[in-house]
Amino acid sequence: MKYQTLIGLEIHVELLTASKIFCGCSTAFGGESNTHCCPVCLGLPGALPVLNKKVVEFAVKAGLALNCNIASVCKMDRKNYFYPDLPKAFQTSQYDMPICTNGYIEIDCGKKKKIRIKRVHIEEDAGKTMHAEDGVSLIDYNRCGVPLIEIVTQPDMTSSEEAYKFLERLKSILQYTEVSDCRMEQGSLRCDININVKSEDSSFVSNIVEVKNLNSFKAAAKAIEYEEKRHIDLLKKGENTNKETRRWDESKNKTVIMRMKENVEDYRYFPEPDLVKIEIDSDWVEKIRTSLPEMPNHKKERFIKDYGLPLYDAEILTSSKGMADFFEEVVKEFQDAKMVSNWVMTEFYRSLKESESDIENIKFCAKDFAKLLRLIKRGTISNNIGKRIFKEMYNSGKDPEIIVKEKGLMQISDVDVIKEMVLKVLEEYPESVMDYKNGKGRALGFLVGQVMKVSKGKANPQMVNKIIKKYLDT
Amino acid sequence: MEIYHLTAHEIRDKLQNKEISAKELTELILKRMKNVESKVGAYVYINDENAVSFAEEVDNRIHAGEILSDLVGIPMSLKDNICTEGIFTTCASKILENFIPPYNATVTKMLYEQKSILLGKTNMDEFAMGSSTETSVFKATKNPWDLERVPGGSSGGSAAAVAAGEAFFSLGSDTGGSIRQPASFCGIVGLKPTYGLVSRYGLIAYASSLDQIGPLTKDVEDCALVLNAIVGHDNMDSTSVSFKGVDYKKALINDVEGLKIGILKEYFEEGVDEDIKKAIFDSLKLFESMGAIVEEVSLPHTEYALSAYYIIASSECSSNLARFDGIRYGYRAKNYDSLKDLFIKTRTEGFGEEVKRRIMLGTFSLSLGYYDAYYQKALKVRTLIKQDFEKAFKNFDVLIAPTTPSVAFKIGEKINDPLGMYMSDVCTVPINMAGLPAISIPCGFKDGLPIGLQIIGKHFDESTILRVAYTFEQNTDYHKKRVKL
């Protein structure tokens, strides 16, 4: 029997507003515990919320970017439950009238597919509980009242690959619109999975299991694969999954049960009486719509068309707005788009990864990057020297031409100079010369390498190759 | 008349004519409090030292010739659910008995800016739930007219303080009648403003969609002065309305000619004391004699108001009071085994019976499967009640009803009869449901106990209510009667 997996996602995203959702406190990440707090976000008796208009704007922006309908009127509701880091004992959220509904994201896994978005709603974040070793619990309320949107998809994804693609797309869309930085490690993007499987003829359906708080896209994909298998194995044995909430255990590479869902949790939702209804002006929505940047999908198509890039390159370059913008800036200065793309995707990405940095913090400018590529293309420096210069440029932000001059890294293309070096090496390694003559092709590489070494990497490798061959073959 | 029995505007004149200093006045009132507090028990916290030093500062300003407002140097009190920075604000509950807010309510700030002098925090029913000030964890306040009777509730401490000459005015809060009913029982003036006219920021919530802060004063003129001081849009309360500033002193007109007054038919039905009915009809005769047009009007959904009110108010309170969990402030149970146990024990030990009753009722009403039958239904009733009033106000300028169905009852008489207690708000509750303004003024006595006349107005039409009330006062003497203590 064949099985189909159904995956729906719920994603919490922290919005990049400067102040919190119901008060003027800072939303900055970090900071000493309980320093970004006031009576309102602490829910002290008598304090009242006042909705931050920026939050509504950002939610509308996200909704538009996700192809949603924007409500003309919506409201906030209270979701009641007790928890120490929830200071009012209710979360102000949206229940039956979310701000955005019925959107979709298009993903590409070989073929294009629309993943429907059920709703996007506004809510506030809670604080953070830390459990010390001695059994004492400490609470940091800095995060209380940080604005969130929750994005809920339909169960339209059928594999971990699709879910992974969806999350990547979603992240880049949200980053493009600048409503969130989507930093999972700082908790500004959090993902829950709802998953079950059914047999092809729908005669067997497993119960929906929720996997909470995935802290990376990779973990999400792994958790999906794990659950998929677990569900199918149980169905095959004639058993079913329990309706339950699980979490991903990174160290054991498996999901483990958090709690059973025997009873529906009753949050006793009701309209937040301290806030008036939110009326959203359609002209305002249109204004936001026209201010939206080009979305990654469009950009990707355009990169393929305008720059003749392969799909693979276009997808990687457009996954981050900063990188796509940088790429285009470089191409303006240096027209070989494929060469730019190769360099961005290899050297540049590698350096970012190694230094755990991102494009917003780079020290050099697009112009200098173009200069470097020009030096390589013209043969002024070799490709390998180019890599070295890039490293230095990356670390110091120095002009590549200046680096070349200062270090005398200009490529040696003078035939006589190269000849001299070649003869010296041939004289030094007669065994390798013999090896080559006896048919061991590998010896050639060794000899070329030695010449490059002698030239401190500056000799034009093609010329070295040619000249050595000439001597050996005669 | 003794100084402490004067009205705020009479005192204002004396202060501004320099017949008395703010410090002398404050000390005098504090002395009065020393004499009668043990009998009345209006206060839960007395701010004596701060009050005197603040009064001295005010005197300096008066001497320096600074422009003075009507409430400068006037000693007043605040109900203990209105936050005062650095001063206990307990809601008369064990769960908040050690709570000192780090901020002022907007009304507190406004009165401080007026340079009114805070004498202390007044007793109340716990979390403003009750109609007799008996559910306070500290003590039951006594009615200054008869110390064996209740002052009404939940702003009973505020009403008793003003009636007993222990403050020239006070602020209370009114969720279902909690300003008007005690004003009526204590023979003073109590105004529940239109919902949204006065900021609720810093008022510890009972039922957010119904709560409103308002003045308790000795006469209508004082009521206008205090109202002037506390109205205005507040950036901290998004339900507060940016209502163009009106000078309520200008509403103090002794004339009702041509005004159309509606008598609310359903408010005179069974359960209303005959003497009260008579007092109200006598008042109407007075208005008629002055040229007002008086007619009966029916609000058909009145009978459902009280039950719908208790559903909505309890639902909101179950959520508003959930924050009192022993984690961050207030009372925390001493011994507990787990987090859940900590929540449960703290709340079991910290809340009183009436509060628990309403939390349970509200939690039930909002629960899955009951929401539609109770909360949703109550909201529908609320809409019908609003529509009743809207219809009536197409034909009338103000509506008139008794404030309470009976005069002040005996302490203990209804404390074990919650439904009987709830009935004492039957004439006031619908006004909160509709968000309308209403005032209670004294209009007679029964066996030496005051009777209240309730005048209800259109949204944000406090001026017309004040005008009608002022006219009544100018042509009667009930507001001049003072308690003997």
Interface residues (C-beta under 8 A of the other chain):
Chain A: P39 V40 L42 G43 L44 P45 G46 A47 L48 P49 V50 L51 R78 N80 F82 P84 P87 K88 A89 F90 I139 V264 D266 R268 Y269 F270 P273 D274 L275 V276
Chain B: N81 I82 C83 T89 C91 L96 F99 P101 P102 Y103 A105 R200 Y201 G202 L203 I204 A205 A207 S208 S209 N235 M236 D237 S238 T239 S315 E316 S318 S319 A322 R323 F324 D325 I327 R328 Y329 L339 K340 F343 T363 L366 S367 L368 Y371 Y375
